[in-house]
């Protein structure tokens, strides 16, 4: 997850998702993930206080600043490079299972009332963003 000033996703030159100030969230789904993880993660993302207050202390959430969230599926987060020279993706969930949990995560976020945009599942995406800080947070369920 990255704190951004702006972010967008295009597929084959077509804009599929775009936000102004908020969060860019890359989501990888693992073999052992389920609905409980999708629910927990959506609450964590919506409430995590990583935006600065008036004293530039990380005290505000994306909700507090009226920000948006761009969610991008990314199975490569499960790339294991401990052995060999090519990543192994054995820890990633199968595509259909991952899609279901990814979509559940997105729906959970939408239920918070925040503006949510997405990339395109299983597409080759061009992601552009301005990381503010930079601030990048890894959340593992």
N, CA, C and O atoms as CSV, one atom per row, in Angstrom:
chain,resi,resn,atom,element,x,y,z
A,1,UNK,N,N,0.851,-1.164,0.000
A,1,UNK,CA,C,0.000,0.000,0.000
A,1,UNK,C,C,0.897,1.227,0.000
A,1,UNK,O,O,1.884,1.287,0.733
A,2,UNK,N,N,0.542,2.217,-0.838
A,2,UNK,CA,C,1.330,3.438,-0.938
A,2,UNK,C,C,0.431,4.661,-0.776
A,2,UNK,O,O,-0.688,4.708,-1.286
A,3,UNK,N,N,0.949,5.637,-0.057
A,3,UNK,CA,C,0.270,6.922,0.070
A,3,UNK,C,C,0.610,7.708,-1.188
A,3,UNK,O,O,1.784,7.915,-1.496
A,4,UNK,N,N,-0.423,8.149,-1.922
A,4,UNK,CA,C,-0.177,8.782,-3.213
A,4,UNK,C,C,-0.885,10.128,-3.341
A,4,UNK,O,O,-1.909,10.381,-2.707
A,5,UNK,N,N,-0.311,10.971,-4.173
A,5,UNK,CA,C,-0.951,12.232,-4.561
A,5,UNK,C,C,-1.922,11.989,-5.706
A,5,UNK,O,O,-2.916,12.702,-5.849
A,6,UNK,N,N,-1.632,10.979,-6.523
A,6,UNK,CA,C,-2.476,10.586,-7.640
A,6,UNK,C,C,-2.022,9.214,-8.100
A,6,UNK,O,O,-0.882,8.817,-7.858
A,7,UNK,N,N,-2.909,8.491,-8.760
A,7,UNK,CA,C,-2.568,7.175,-9.304
A,7,UNK,C,C,-3.564,6.820,-10.396
A,7,UNK,O,O,-4.728,7.218,-10.354
A,8,UNK,N,N,-3.077,6.057,-11.380
A,8,UNK,CA,C,-3.964,5.618,-12.459
A,8,UNK,C,C,-3.470,4.293,-13.028
A,8,UNK,O,O,-2.298,3.933,-12.912
A,9,UNK,N,N,-4.403,3.588,-13.643
A,9,UNK,CA,C,-4.111,2.309,-14.289
A,9,UNK,C,C,-4.677,2.345,-15.696
A,9,UNK,O,O,-5.835,2.705,-15.907
A,10,UNK,N,N,-3.838,1.963,-16.662
A,10,UNK,CA,C,-4.310,1.817,-18.037
A,10,UNK,C,C,-4.041,0.393,-18.495
A,10,UNK,O,O,-3.093,-0.255,-18.051
A,11,UNK,N,N,-4.892,-0.074,-19.388
A,11,UNK,CA,C,-4.742,-1.381,-20.029
A,11,UNK,C,C,-4.895,-1.152,-21.519
A,11,UNK,O,O,-5.929,-0.663,-21.974
A,12,UNK,N,N,-3.866,-1.506,-22.283
A,12,UNK,CA,C,-3.877,-1.298,-23.737
A,12,UNK,C,C,-4.226,0.151,-24.097
A,12,UNK,O,O,-4.971,0.402,-25.045
A,13,UNK,N,N,-3.678,1.098,-23.330
A,13,UNK,CA,C,-3.900,2.511,-23.603
A,13,UNK,C,C,-5.238,3.048,-23.116
A,13,UNK,O,O,-5.519,4.235,-23.285
A,14,UNK,N,N,-6.066,2.204,-22.517
A,14,UNK,CA,C,-7.395,2.587,-22.033
A,14,UNK,C,C,-7.340,2.795,-20.523
A,14,UNK,O,O,-6.906,1.907,-19.790
A,15,UNK,N,N,-7.777,3.965,-20.054
A,15,UNK,CA,C,-7.803,4.264,-18.627
A,15,UNK,C,C,-8.887,3.413,-17.965
A,15,UNK,O,O,-10.053,3.474,-18.355
A,16,UNK,N,N,-8.495,2.609,-16.949
A,16,UNK,CA,C,-9.477,1.765,-16.265
A,16,UNK,C,C,-9.713,2.188,-14.823
A,16,UNK,O,O,-10.726,1.808,-14.235
A,17,UNK,N,N,-8.812,2.958,-14.242
A,17,UNK,CA,C,-8.986,3.431,-12.877
A,17,UNK,C,C,-8.074,4.608,-12.599
A,17,UNK,O,O,-6.930,4.637,-13.054
A,18,UNK,N,N,-8.583,5.585,-11.846
A,18,UNK,CA,C,-7.792,6.775,-11.568
A,18,UNK,C,C,-8.279,7.414,-10.270
A,18,UNK,O,O,-9.481,7.488,-10.019
A,19,UNK,N,N,-7.331,7.875,-9.444
A,19,UNK,CA,C,-7.678,8.572,-8.212
A,19,UNK,C,C,-6.794,9.803,-8.042
A,19,UNK,O,O,-5.740,9.932,-8.666
A,20,UNK,N,N,-7.248,10.687,-7.192
A,20,UNK,CA,C,-6.419,11.795,-6.730
A,20,UNK,C,C,-5.809,11.335,-5.408
A,20,UNK,O,O,-5.507,10.150,-5.261
A,21,UNK,N,N,-5.625,12.208,-4.473
A,21,UNK,CA,C,-4.973,11.903,-3.197
A,21,UNK,C,C,-5.642,10.716,-2.496
A,21,UNK,O,O,-6.865,10.648,-2.372
A,22,UNK,N,N,-4.794,9.783,-2.041
A,22,UNK,CA,C,-5.326,8.623,-1.342
A,22,UNK,C,C,-4.325,7.493,-1.265
A,22,UNK,O,O,-3.143,7.704,-0.994
A,23,UNK,N,N,-4.819,6.282,-1.510
A,23,UNK,CA,C,-4.004,5.079,-1.380
A,23,UNK,C,C,-4.007,4.272,-2.672
A,23,UNK,O,O,-5.039,4.109,-3.323
A,24,UNK,N,N,-2.843,3.778,-3.022
A,24,UNK,CA,C,-2.690,2.781,-4.079
A,24,UNK,C,C,-2.410,1.472,-3.360
A,24,UNK,O,O,-1.400,1.337,-2.668
A,25,UNK,N,N,-3.315,0.501,-3.528
A,25,UNK,CA,C,-3.211,-0.759,-2.800
A,25,UNK,C,C,-3.014,-1.898,-3.789
A,25,UNK,O,O,-3.878,-2.171,-4.622
A,26,UNK,N,N,-1.862,-2.559,-3.686
A,26,UNK,CA,C,-1.599,-3.761,-4.471
A,26,UNK,C,C,-2.031,-4.956,-3.628
A,26,UNK,O,O,-1.650,-5.067,-2.463
A,27,UNK,N,N,-2.828,-5.854,-4.216
A,27,UNK,CA,C,-3.369,-6.980,-3.464
A,27,UNK,C,C,-2.917,-8.294,-4.086
A,27,UNK,O,O,-3.176,-8.571,-5.257
A,28,UNK,N,N,-2.235,-9.095,-3.273
A,28,UNK,CA,C,-1.885,-10.463,-3.641
A,28,UNK,C,C,-2.651,-11.402,-2.739
A,28,UNK,O,O,-2.706,-11.189,-1.528
A,29,UNK,N,N,-3.243,-12.438,-3.308
A,29,UNK,CA,C,-4.030,-13.387,-2.530
A,29,UNK,C,C,-3.256,-14.692,-2.421
A,29,UNK,O,O,-2.829,-15.264,-3.424
A,30,UNK,N,N,-3.081,-15.158,-1.175
A,30,UNK,CA,C,-2.354,-16.397,-0.926
A,30,UNK,C,C,-3.263,-17.606,-0.819
A,30,UNK,O,O,-4.475,-17.477,-0.644
A,31,UNK,N,N,-2.663,-18.779,-0.927
A,31,UNK,CA,C,-3.404,-20.045,-0.857
A,31,UNK,C,C,-4.225,-20.191,0.412
A,31,UNK,O,O,-5.302,-20.787,0.392
A,32,UNK,N,N,-3.727,-19.655,1.508
A,32,UNK,CA,C,-4.413,-19.822,2.788
A,32,UNK,C,C,-5.361,-18.672,3.124
A,32,UNK,O,O,-5.949,-18.669,4.206
A,33,UNK,N,N,-5.524,-17.710,2.239
A,33,UNK,CA,C,-6.405,-16.579,2.499
A,33,UNK,C,C,-7.863,-16.954,2.288
A,33,UNK,O,O,-8.184,-17.820,1.474
A,34,UNK,N,N,-8.740,-16.292,3.032
A,34,UNK,CA,C,-10.175,-16.540,2.918
A,34,UNK,C,C,-10.958,-15.268,3.186
A,34,UNK,O,O,-10.372,-14.189,3.279
A,35,UNK,N,N,-12.266,-15.378,3.310
A,35,UNK,CA,C,-13.123,-14.211,3.550
A,35,UNK,C,C,-12.738,-13.409,4.792
A,35,UNK,O,O,-12.843,-12.183,4.788
A,36,UNK,N,N,-12.303,-14.073,5.836
A,36,UNK,CA,C,-11.921,-13.361,7.068
A,36,UNK,C,C,-10.740,-12.430,6.804
A,36,UNK,O,O,-10.705,-11.316,7.327
A,37,UNK,N,N,-9.779,-12.870,6.004
A,37,UNK,CA,C,-8.621,-12.033,5.681
A,37,UNK,C,C,-9.040,-10.842,4.823
A,37,UNK,O,O,-8.537,-9.735,5.012
A,38,UNK,N,N,-9.958,-11.062,3.881
A,38,UNK,CA,C,-10.433,-9.967,3.029
A,38,UNK,C,C,-11.142,-8.907,3.870
A,38,UNK,O,O,-10.969,-7.710,3.640
A,39,UNK,N,N,-11.926,-9.340,4.827
A,39,UNK,CA,C,-12.638,-8.413,5.704
A,39,UNK,C,C,-11.670,-7.634,6.587
A,39,UNK,O,O,-11.753,-6.410,6.685
A,40,UNK,N,N,-10.758,-8.350,7.225
A,40,UNK,CA,C,-9.781,-7.711,8.111
A,40,UNK,C,C,-8.953,-6.692,7.338
A,40,UNK,O,O,-8.732,-5.575,7.806
A,41,UNK,N,N,-8.497,-7.083,6.151
A,41,UNK,CA,C,-7.646,-6.211,5.353
A,41,UNK,C,C,-8.381,-4.944,4.917
A,41,UNK,O,O,-7.799,-3.859,4.938
A,42,UNK,N,N,-9.622,-5.062,4.530
A,42,UNK,CA,C,-10.364,-3.869,4.101
A,42,UNK,C,C,-10.528,-2.891,5.261
A,42,UNK,O,O,-10.400,-1.682,5.066
A,43,UNK,N,N,-10.804,-3.385,6.451
A,43,UNK,CA,C,-10.913,-2.507,7.624
A,43,UNK,C,C,-9.569,-1.853,7.941
A,43,UNK,O,O,-9.510,-0.667,8.266
A,44,UNK,N,N,-8.513,-2.616,7.847
A,44,UNK,CA,C,-7.179,-2.093,8.132
A,44,UNK,C,C,-6.815,-0.986,7.141
A,44,UNK,O,O,-6.347,0.077,7.547
A,45,UNK,N,N,-7.024,-1.226,5.861
A,45,UNK,CA,C,-6.678,-0.249,4.826
A,45,UNK,C,C,-7.485,1.041,5.011
A,45,UNK,O,O,-6.929,2.136,4.939
A,46,UNK,N,N,-8.786,0.911,5.246
A,46,UNK,CA,C,-9.645,2.088,5.379
A,46,UNK,C,C,-9.318,2.914,6.624
A,46,UNK,O,O,-9.525,4.128,6.636
A,47,UNK,N,N,-8.810,2.262,7.668
A,47,UNK,CA,C,-8.594,2.961,8.927
A,47,UNK,C,C,-7.162,3.279,9.286
A,47,UNK,O,O,-6.922,3.987,10.264
A,48,UNK,N,N,-6.202,2.777,8.527
A,48,UNK,CA,C,-4.792,2.971,8.878
A,48,UNK,C,C,-4.409,4.445,8.801
A,48,UNK,O,O,-4.660,5.111,7.797
A,49,UNK,N,N,-3.809,4.937,9.853
A,49,UNK,CA,C,-3.474,6.363,9.945
A,49,UNK,C,C,-2.052,6.601,9.424
A,49,UNK,O,O,-1.075,6.511,10.168
A,50,UNK,N,N,-1.965,6.905,8.126
A,50,UNK,CA,C,-0.655,7.142,7.509
A,50,UNK,C,C,-0.574,8.481,6.779
A,50,UNK,O,O,0.390,8.743,6.060
A,51,UNK,N,N,-1.589,9.327,6.964
A,51,UNK,CA,C,-1.574,10.667,6.374
A,51,UNK,C,C,-1.250,11.687,7.457
A,51,UNK,O,O,-1.648,11.523,8.610
A,52,UNK,N,N,-0.532,12.736,7.088
A,52,UNK,CA,C,-0.086,13.698,8.098
A,52,UNK,C,C,-1.195,14.640,8.580
A,52,UNK,O,O,-2.082,15.039,7.826
A,53,UNK,N,N,-1.103,14.970,9.853
A,53,UNK,CA,C,-1.969,16.002,10.406
A,53,UNK,C,C,-1.267,17.349,10.249
A,53,UNK,O,O,-0.302,17.451,9.491
A,54,UNK,N,N,-1.727,18.369,10.942
A,54,UNK,CA,C,-1.151,19.705,10.830
A,54,UNK,C,C,0.290,19.803,11.286
A,54,UNK,O,O,1.003,20.726,10.894
A,55,UNK,N,N,0.729,18.861,12.110
A,55,UNK,CA,C,2.111,18.851,12.591
A,55,UNK,C,C,2.976,17.836,11.843
A,55,UNK,O,O,4.085,17.512,12.269
A,56,UNK,N,N,2.455,17.347,10.737
A,56,UNK,CA,C,3.090,16.349,9.881
A,56,UNK,C,C,3.381,15.038,10.609
A,56,UNK,O,O,4.357,14.348,10.314
A,57,UNK,N,N,2.520,14.714,11.557
A,57,UNK,CA,C,2.559,13.421,12.234
A,57,UNK,C,C,1.520,12.524,11.570
A,57,UNK,O,O,0.416,12.981,11.271
A,58,UNK,N,N,1.853,11.257,11.334
A,58,UNK,CA,C,0.910,10.331,10.704
A,58,UNK,C,C,-0.221,10.044,11.690
A,58,UNK,O,O,-0.110,9.176,12.556
A,59,UNK,N,N,-1.300,10.787,11.536
A,59,UNK,CA,C,-2.424,10.696,12.460
A,59,UNK,C,C,-3.763,10.535,11.761
A,59,UNK,O,O,-4.776,10.318,12.427
A,60,UNK,N,N,-3.795,10.633,10.438
A,60,UNK,CA,C,-5.054,10.631,9.705
A,60,UNK,C,C,-5.154,9.439,8.761
A,60,UNK,O,O,-4.162,9.003,8.177
A,61,UNK,N,N,-6.367,8.925,8.626
A,61,UNK,CA,C,-6.622,7.818,7.699
A,61,UNK,C,C,-7.082,8.376,6.357
A,61,UNK,O,O,-7.311,9.578,6.223
A,62,UNK,N,N,-7.213,7.514,5.383
A,62,UNK,CA,C,-7.720,7.922,4.069
A,62,UNK,C,C,-9.143,8.441,4.228
A,62,UNK,O,O,-9.551,9.347,3.502
A,63,UNK,N,N,-9.900,7.883,5.160
A,63,UNK,CA,C,-11.249,8.395,5.456
A,63,UNK,C,C,-11.178,9.831,5.948
A,63,UNK,O,O,-11.925,10.696,5.491
A,64,UNK,N,N,-10.258,10.075,6.897
A,64,UNK,CA,C,-10.134,11.390,7.524
A,64,UNK,C,C,-9.815,12.493,6.521
A,64,UNK,O,O,-10.266,13.627,6.682
A,65,UNK,N,N,-9.045,12.170,5.491
A,65,UNK,CA,C,-8.640,13.187,4.511
A,65,UNK,C,C,-9.593,13.254,3.312
A,65,UNK,O,O,-9.404,14.076,2.415
A,66,UNK,N,N,-10.618,12.385,3.295
A,66,UNK,CA,C,-11.528,12.356,2.151
A,66,UNK,C,C,-10.862,11.838,0.904
A,66,UNK,O,O,-11.199,12.254,-0.205
A,67,UNK,N,N,-9.902,10.917,1.078
A,67,UNK,CA,C,-9.147,10.378,-0.053
A,67,UNK,C,C,-9.840,9.232,-0.754
A,67,UNK,O,O,-10.901,8.769,-0.336
A,68,UNK,N,N,-9.223,8.788,-1.820
A,68,UNK,CA,C,-9.709,7.682,-2.645
A,68,UNK,C,C,-8.755,6.502,-2.518
A,68,UNK,O,O,-7.650,6.638,-1.994
A,69,UNK,N,N,-9.193,5.347,-3.000
A,69,UNK,CA,C,-8.346,4.153,-3.009
A,69,UNK,C,C,-8.385,3.524,-4.394
A,69,UNK,O,O,-9.454,3.310,-4.965
A,70,UNK,N,N,-7.204,3.233,-4.925
A,70,UNK,CA,C,-7.073,2.489,-6.180
A,70,UNK,C,C,-6.517,1.121,-5.832
A,70,UNK,O,O,-5.417,1.011,-5.289
A,71,UNK,N,N,-7.278,0.073,-6.145
A,71,UNK,CA,C,-6.893,-1.300,-5.809
A,71,UNK,C,C,-6.452,-2.021,-7.077
A,71,UNK,O,O,-7.162,-2.034,-8.082
A,72,UNK,N,N,-5.259,-2.624,-7.009
A,72,UNK,CA,C,-4.676,-3.318,-8.158
A,72,UNK,C,C,-4.299,-4.730,-7.746
A,72,UNK,O,O,-3.547,-4.918,-6.790
A,73,UNK,N,N,-4.814,-5.727,-8.460
A,73,UNK,CA,C,-4.443,-7.113,-8.171
A,73,UNK,C,C,-3.011,-7.353,-8.633
A,73,UNK,O,O,-2.608,-6.900,-9.705
A,74,UNK,N,N,-2.244,-8.075,-7.807
A,74,UNK,CA,C,-0.840,-8.308,-8.147
A,74,UNK,C,C,-0.352,-9.611,-7.505
A,74,UNK,O,O,0.148,-9.608,-6.380
A,75,UNK,N,N,-0.503,-10.722,-8.231
A,75,UNK,CA,C,-0.077,-12.011,-7.700
A,75,UNK,C,C,1.435,-12.076,-7.509
A,75,UNK,O,O,1.921,-12.899,-6.733
A,76,UNK,N,N,2.190,-11.220,-8.206
A,76,UNK,CA,C,3.652,-11.274,-8.093
A,76,UNK,C,C,4.142,-10.908,-6.691
A,76,UNK,O,O,5.315,-11.109,-6.378
A,77,UNK,N,N,3.259,-10.373,-5.844
A,77,UNK,CA,C,3.638,-10.137,-4.454
A,77,UNK,C,C,3.999,-11.448,-3.758
A,77,UNK,O,O,4.696,-11.451,-2.743
A,78,UNK,N,N,3.522,-12.546,-4.307
A,78,UNK,CA,C,3.841,-13.861,-3.742
A,78,UNK,C,C,5.079,-14.494,-4.370
A,78,UNK,O,O,5.354,-15.670,-4.133
A,79,UNK,N,N,5.817,-13.747,-5.154
A,79,UNK,CA,C,7.042,-14.274,-5.767
A,79,UNK,C,C,8.077,-14.618,-4.702
A,79,UNK,O,O,8.494,-13.755,-3.930
A,80,UNK,N,N,8.483,-15.869,-4.667
A,80,UNK,CA,C,9.495,-16.341,-3.714
A,80,UNK,C,C,10.803,-16.506,-4.488
A,80,UNK,O,O,10.893,-17.325,-5.403
A,81,UNK,N,N,11.808,-15.726,-4.116
A,81,UNK,CA,C,13.078,-15.744,-4.844
A,81,UNK,C,C,14.224,-16.316,-3.997
A,81,UNK,O,O,15.396,-16.087,-4.296
A,82,UNK,N,N,13.880,-17.051,-2.952
A,82,UNK,CA,C,14.927,-17.594,-2.088
A,82,UNK,C,C,15.774,-18.657,-2.791
A,82,UNK,O,O,16.943,-18.839,-2.453
A,83,UNK,N,N,15.194,-19.353,-3.760
A,83,UNK,CA,C,15.931,-20.373,-4.498
A,83,UNK,C,C,15.927,-20.019,-5.977
A,83,UNK,O,O,14.936,-19.512,-6.502
A,84,UNK,N,N,17.027,-20.285,-6.632
A,84,UNK,CA,C,17.110,-20.075,-8.073
A,84,UNK,C,C,17.086,-18.619,-8.475
A,84,UNK,O,O,17.279,-17.724,-7.652
A,85,UNK,N,N,16.844,-18.394,-9.770
A,85,UNK,CA,C,16.879,-17.039,-10.320
A,85,UNK,C,C,15.537,-16.596,-10.879
A,85,UNK,O,O,15.412,-15.479,-11.380
A,86,UNK,N,N,14.541,-17.453,-10.798
A,86,UNK,CA,C,13.207,-17.092,-11.272
A,86,UNK,C,C,12.239,-17.247,-10.109
A,86,UNK,O,O,12.289,-18.254,-9.402
A,87,UNK,N,N,11.358,-16.272,-9.895
A,87,UNK,CA,C,10.421,-16.358,-8.768
A,87,UNK,C,C,9.495,-17.565,-8.879
A,87,UNK,O,O,9.085,-17.960,-9.971
A,88,UNK,N,N,9.182,-18.131,-7.735
A,88,UNK,CA,C,8.182,-19.190,-7.638
A,88,UNK,C,C,6.918,-18.566,-7.071
A,88,UNK,O,O,6.977,-17.780,-6.127
A,89,UNK,N,N,5.794,-18.911,-7.638
A,89,UNK,CA,C,4.518,-18.358,-7.177
A,89,UNK,C,C,3.649,-19.423,-6.520
A,89,UNK,O,O,2.422,-19.328,-6.539
A,90,UNK,N,N,4.284,-20.433,-5.941
A,90,UNK,CA,C,3.557,-21.527,-5.300
A,90,UNK,C,C,2.671,-21.052,-4.151
A,90,UNK,O,O,1.671,-21.699,-3.840
A,91,UNK,N,N,3.020,-19.938,-3.518
A,91,UNK,CA,C,2.237,-19.443,-2.391
A,91,UNK,C,C,0.989,-18.681,-2.793
A,91,UNK,O,O,0.131,-18.410,-1.952
A,92,UNK,N,N,0.875,-18.332,-4.070
A,92,UNK,CA,C,-0.285,-17.565,-4.537
A,92,UNK,C,C,-1.490,-18.471,-4.726
A,92,UNK,O,O,-1.348,-19.640,-5.087
A,93,UNK,N,N,-2.677,-17.927,-4.479
A,93,UNK,CA,C,-3.910,-18.675,-4.693
A,93,UNK,C,C,-4.133,-18.870,-6.196
A,93,UNK,O,O,-3.624,-18.108,-7.019
A,94,UNK,N,N,-4.905,-19.906,-6.532
A,94,UNK,CA,C,-5.286,-20.137,-7.930
A,94,UNK,C,C,-6.074,-18.926,-8.433
A,94,UNK,O,O,-6.770,-18.283,-7.647
A,95,UNK,N,N,-5.979,-18.602,-9.723
A,95,UNK,CA,C,-6.594,-17.385,-10.261
A,95,UNK,C,C,-8.072,-17.180,-9.907
A,95,UNK,O,O,-8.449,-16.072,-9.525
A,96,UNK,N,N,-8.908,-18.197,-10.019
A,96,UNK,CA,C,-10.333,-18.011,-9.741
A,96,UNK,C,C,-10.600,-17.776,-8.257
A,96,UNK,O,O,-11.448,-16.960,-7.899
A,97,UNK,N,N,-9.880,-18.489,-7.398
A,97,UNK,CA,C,-10.026,-18.275,-5.953
A,97,UNK,C,C,-9.540,-16.875,-5.592
A,97,UNK,O,O,-10.169,-16.175,-4.798
A,98,UNK,N,N,-8.423,-16.477,-6.178
A,98,UNK,CA,C,-7.866,-15.154,-5.908
A,98,UNK,C,C,-8.827,-14.066,-6.384
A,98,UNK,O,O,-9.016,-13.065,-5.694
A,99,UNK,N,N,-9.429,-14.250,-7.544
A,99,UNK,CA,C,-10.383,-13.254,-8.069
A,99,UNK,C,C,-11.543,-13.069,-7.107
A,99,UNK,O,O,-11.946,-11.941,-6.822
A,100,UNK,N,N,-12.074,-14.160,-6.612
A,100,UNK,CA,C,-13.208,-14.092,-5.693
A,100,UNK,C,C,-12.859,-13.293,-4.432
A,100,UNK,O,O,-13.644,-12.452,-3.995
A,101,UNK,N,N,-11.687,-13.555,-3.849
A,101,UNK,CA,C,-11.289,-12.832,-2.634
A,101,UNK,C,C,-10.908,-11.389,-2.938
A,101,UNK,O,O,-11.189,-10.495,-2.140
A,102,UNK,N,N,-10.279,-11.157,-4.067
A,102,UNK,CA,C,-9.953,-9.801,-4.497
A,102,UNK,C,C,-11.242,-8.986,-4.634
A,102,UNK,O,O,-11.322,-7.862,-4.137
A,103,UNK,N,N,-12.243,-9.547,-5.303
A,103,UNK,CA,C,-13.509,-8.856,-5.488
A,103,UNK,C,C,-14.224,-8.634,-4.154
A,103,UNK,O,O,-14.855,-7.595,-3.958
A,104,UNK,N,N,-14.134,-9.586,-3.251
A,104,UNK,CA,C,-14.724,-9.432,-1.921
A,104,UNK,C,C,-14.049,-8.277,-1.178
A,104,UNK,O,O,-14.717,-7.456,-0.549
A,105,UNK,N,N,-12.723,-8.226,-1.261
A,105,UNK,CA,C,-11.965,-7.144,-0.639
A,105,UNK,C,C,-12.430,-5.793,-1.182
A,105,UNK,O,O,-12.668,-4.862,-0.412
A,106,UNK,N,N,-12.560,-5.685,-2.495
A,106,UNK,CA,C,-12.998,-4.436,-3.126
A,106,UNK,C,C,-14.408,-4.071,-2.662
A,106,UNK,O,O,-14.666,-2.912,-2.337
A,107,UNK,N,N,-15.316,-5.036,-2.626
A,107,UNK,CA,C,-16.686,-4.774,-2.170
A,107,UNK,C,C,-16.703,-4.342,-0.711
A,107,UNK,O,O,-17.463,-3.447,-0.340
A,108,UNK,N,N,-15.875,-4.966,0.121
A,108,UNK,CA,C,-15.777,-4.556,1.525
A,108,UNK,C,C,-15.326,-3.101,1.624
A,108,UNK,O,O,-15.867,-2.337,2.423
A,109,UNK,N,N,-14.332,-2.714,0.813
A,109,UNK,CA,C,-13.874,-1.328,0.821
A,109,UNK,C,C,-14.982,-0.380,0.360
A,109,UNK,O,O,-15.167,0.689,0.942
A,110,UNK,N,N,-15.708,-0.762,-0.668
A,110,UNK,CA,C,-16.793,0.086,-1.169
A,110,UNK,C,C,-17.855,0.302,-0.105
A,110,UNK,O,O,-18.470,1.367,-0.050
A,111,UNK,N,N,-18.075,-0.695,0.738
A,111,UNK,CA,C,-19.095,-0.576,1.778
A,111,UNK,C,C,-18.722,0.442,2.855
A,111,UNK,O,O,-19.567,0.811,3.670
A,112,UNK,N,N,-17.466,0.901,2.869
A,112,UNK,CA,C,-17.048,1.911,3.836
A,112,UNK,C,C,-17.483,3.310,3.413
A,112,UNK,O,O,-17.401,4.250,4.203
A,113,UNK,N,N,-17.943,3.451,2.175
A,113,UNK,CA,C,-18.356,4.756,1.668
A,113,UNK,C,C,-17.238,5.514,0.969
A,113,UNK,O,O,-17.465,6.592,0.419
A,114,UNK,N,N,-16.038,4.959,0.987
A,114,UNK,CA,C,-14.921,5.584,0.284
A,114,UNK,C,C,-15.067,5.383,-1.223
A,114,UNK,O,O,-15.707,4.431,-1.670
A,115,UNK,N,N,-14.471,6.285,-2.002
A,115,UNK,CA,C,-14.447,6.128,-3.463
A,115,UNK,C,C,-13.345,5.133,-3.798
A,115,UNK,O,O,-12.176,5.344,-3.473
A,116,UNK,N,N,-13.738,4.042,-4.455
A,116,UNK,CA,C,-12.807,2.961,-4.786
A,116,UNK,C,C,-12.750,2.800,-6.303
A,116,UNK,O,O,-13.779,2.709,-6.972
A,117,UNK,N,N,-11.533,2.766,-6.829
A,117,UNK,CA,C,-11.293,2.460,-8.236
A,117,UNK,C,C,-10.444,1.191,-8.269
A,117,UNK,O,O,-9.807,0.843,-7.275
A,118,UNK,N,N,-10.435,0.509,-9.394
A,118,UNK,CA,C,-9.640,-0.721,-9.504
A,118,UNK,C,C,-8.904,-0.763,-10.832
A,118,UNK,O,O,-9.192,-0.019,-11.770
A,119,UNK,N,N,-7.935,-1.677,-10.861
A,119,UNK,CA,C,-7.304,-2.037,-12.121
A,119,UNK,C,C,-8.188,-3.078,-12.777
A,119,UNK,O,O,-9.381,-3.165,-12.486
A,120,UNK,N,N,-7.602,-3.865,-13.662
A,120,UNK,CA,C,-8.343,-4.915,-14.353
A,120,UNK,C,C,-7.702,-6.255,-14.014
A,120,UNK,O,O,-6.525,-6.479,-14.297
A,121,UNK,N,N,-8.476,-7.132,-13.411
A,121,UNK,CA,C,-7.954,-8.410,-12.934
A,121,UNK,C,C,-7.351,-9.217,-14.090
A,121,UNK,O,O,-7.942,-9.307,-15.166
A,122,UNK,N,N,-6.181,-9.797,-13.861
A,122,UNK,CA,C,-5.437,-10.645,-14.808
A,122,UNK,C,C,-5.065,-9.939,-16.115
A,122,UNK,O,O,-4.881,-10.592,-17.142
A,123,UNK,N,N,-4.957,-8.632,-16.078
A,123,UNK,CA,C,-4.530,-7.884,-17.268
A,123,UNK,C,C,-3.108,-7.386,-17.052
A,123,UNK,O,O,-2.643,-7.264,-15.919
A,124,UNK,N,N,-2.432,-7.103,-18.148
A,124,UNK,CA,C,-1.144,-6.418,-18.068
A,124,UNK,C,C,-1.474,-4.938,-17.951
A,124,UNK,O,O,-2.017,-4.328,-18.872
A,125,UNK,N,N,-1.132,-4.374,-16.792
A,125,UNK,CA,C,-1.534,-2.998,-16.486
A,125,UNK,C,C,-0.325,-2.075,-16.427
A,125,UNK,O,O,0.761,-2.471,-16.005
A,126,UNK,N,N,-0.536,-0.841,-16.858
A,126,UNK,CA,C,0.441,0.225,-16.661
A,126,UNK,C,C,-0.070,1.046,-15.486
A,126,UNK,O,O,-1.155,1.626,-15.548
A,127,UNK,N,N,0.721,1.090,-14.412
A,127,UNK,CA,C,0.327,1.809,-13.207
A,127,UNK,C,C,1.225,3.029,-13.072
A,127,UNK,O,O,2.450,2.914,-13.083
A,128,UNK,N,N,0.608,4.191,-12.946
A,128,UNK,CA,C,1.341,5.448,-12.757
A,128,UNK,C,C,0.875,6.067,-11.450
A,128,UNK,O,O,-0.312,6.044,-11.124
A,129,UNK,N,N,1.828,6.621,-10.704
A,129,UNK,CA,C,1.466,7.227,-9.426
A,129,UNK,C,C,2.561,8.171,-8.958
A,129,UNK,O,O,3.703,8.119,-9.415
A,130,UNK,N,N,2.169,9.034,-8.030
A,130,UNK,CA,C,3.112,9.891,-7.335
A,130,UNK,C,C,3.036,9.496,-5.875
A,130,UNK,O,O,2.068,9.812,-5.184
A,131,UNK,N,N,4.067,8.800,-5.406
A,131,UNK,CA,C,4.125,8.340,-4.017
A,131,UNK,C,C,4.502,9.528,-3.154
A,131,UNK,O,O,5.527,10.167,-3.395
A,132,UNK,N,N,3.697,9.832,-2.162
A,132,UNK,CA,C,3.924,10.996,-1.306
A,132,UNK,C,C,4.670,10.567,-0.057
A,132,UNK,O,O,4.148,9.786,0.738
A,133,UNK,N,N,5.867,11.059,0.125
A,133,UNK,CA,C,6.670,10.773,1.325
A,133,UNK,C,C,8.108,10.428,0.995
A,133,UNK,O,O,8.991,11.231,1.298
A,134,UNK,N,N,8.391,9.315,0.408
A,134,UNK,CA,C,7.503,8.219,0.052
A,134,UNK,C,C,7.033,7.447,1.285
A,134,UNK,O,O,7.762,7.298,2.266
A,135,UNK,N,N,5.801,6.965,1.204
A,135,UNK,CA,C,5.262,6.112,2.257
A,135,UNK,C,C,4.728,4.843,1.588
A,135,UNK,O,O,3.807,4.897,0.773
A,136,UNK,N,N,5.319,3.711,1.944
A,136,UNK,CA,C,4.889,2.410,1.461
A,136,UNK,C,C,4.788,1.486,2.670
A,136,UNK,O,O,5.745,1.344,3.432
A,137,UNK,N,N,3.621,0.856,2.843
A,137,UNK,CA,C,3.353,0.008,3.993
A,137,UNK,C,C,3.015,-1.396,3.510
A,137,UNK,O,O,2.174,-1.562,2.626
A,138,UNK,N,N,3.659,-2.400,4.080
A,138,UNK,CA,C,3.347,-3.798,3.781
A,138,UNK,C,C,2.393,-4.305,4.848
A,138,UNK,O,O,2.678,-4.205,6.042
A,139,UNK,N,N,1.258,-4.849,4.420
A,139,UNK,CA,C,0.292,-5.439,5.334
A,139,UNK,C,C,0.144,-6.902,4.952
A,139,UNK,O,O,-0.209,-7.223,3.817
A,140,UNK,N,N,0.414,-7.777,5.893
A,140,UNK,CA,C,0.299,-9.217,5.656
A,140,UNK,C,C,-0.713,-9.790,6.648
A,140,UNK,O,O,-0.548,-9.670,7.862
A,141,UNK,N,N,-1.753,-10.409,6.114
A,141,UNK,CA,C,-2.777,-10.967,7.006
A,141,UNK,C,C,-2.304,-12.232,7.659
A,141,UNK,O,O,-3.038,-12.835,8.441
